[in-house]
Amino acid sequence: MKFMSLALVRNIVSPTGCCALLIFVVLLLSSGCGALRRTQMRSVAGILAGPPESNVFARDDDPELIRDALPFALKTFEALLASDPKNRDLLLATAETFVTYANAFIHADAEKEEEVDFQRARYFRQRATKLYLRGRDYALNGLALDYPDFGKNVREDPKHVLPTLSPEDVPLLYWAAAGWGGAISTDMGNMSLVAELPIVEAIMRRALELDEDFGHGAIHEFFIIYEGARSGTVKGTTDRAMEHFDRVVKLTQGKKASPYVSLASSVAIRKQDYGLFKELLNKALAVDPDSVLKWRLANILAQQKAQWLLDHSEELFLDYEKTEP
């Protein structure tokens, strides 16, 4: 098979070209020259795992287009990994994409169907759980390249294992914990899975120690939800959630909608503070999705959730009629 230039591969890697890319990967997998095939695979993997600034998915303004395109991308990643299973960058990209897809689309569907069709919501939750765990496992496999048996060891003795990690491991740590935590949130009836929540917290806290600015506050945003969900049951959690929120807003200069939605959907609902809830969601809706292109899709999705929450305020607040006649 003739060598395909990076320029051509870049043209293929677009939301509408995922099918073509998947065909290209299949052709690579079936090519005869092992050394050349590995070189081409690594070239494609490097492009797919590129920085957010160049990610055509993150910059898109059509969530449905991305929703339809991502399954092709996911299978493309897995096809690449079948040929190059120890590619750390590709393991990271695969983990991130599985967790993101599960959260942004499948988990979101479950939440929207909860009050409408319980069986359909249950289906979406089960599917989201599986996707979250696939993403988690790819991240754990990435960490195991430098820390053998990481997945097993972090379950058995996280206090011993986690201090050995370095700042370079933060992306894989974050996506491992995000996938793990996401799976727990969609399968709360699975007590063996819920029992692993302390491991998720330990991983995220270690990632925070190593690089608290990661992802422009992505770890802080996890803790907005984590601490906010415990508000009223554990002393000081509301204050800690607010501290994490303030840090994210500072890191993103208020140009990201998701922190406002996270605080509204956790602390504000838990405290039954409709005024705070409405204020936060209106701030989320006021964010200009085009102000930071690498956050465009994330902002649009967060604003969709903000509007959905506002539209369902009556179901979320016991005294809604008193506060919003």
Beta strands, then each sheet from edge to edge (+ up, - down):
end
